[in-house]
Amino acid sequence: QVQPVESGGGLVQAGGSLRLSCAVSESLFSFNFMGWYRQAPGKQREYVARILSDGMTNYADSVKGRFTISRDIAKNTVSLQMNSLNTEDTAVYYCNVQSRRTGQISWGQGTQVTVAS
């Protein structure tokens, strides 16, 4: 089973930026998609963004225009560039991937993002 590994979380002031990364041990073409979800304290996990195997991207309305998902095929990583952060972006951010071969969805352990006002 693939185990995505997130990195790049931390503490940032409102209006600032952070870049998250998700690394996997297989070629990105092994996956139907790679994406990001987040879970704020006391709330359900919510969708953030996704990049498909063909490179198409999709975003939640709440982050559209502020966040950008991209991939580095050579490094088997997917990144989430987060700009204009606000306190409502505070959450644990999780990377998930879906295997093209099995359809199984795998989740990373998460990385904490805290935006201070």
Secondary structure by P-SEA (a helix, b strand, c coil): cbbbbbcbbbbbccccbbbbbbbbccccccccccbbbbbccccccccccccccccbbbbcccccccbbbbbcccccbbbbbbcccccccccbbbbbbbbccccbbbbccbbbbbbcc
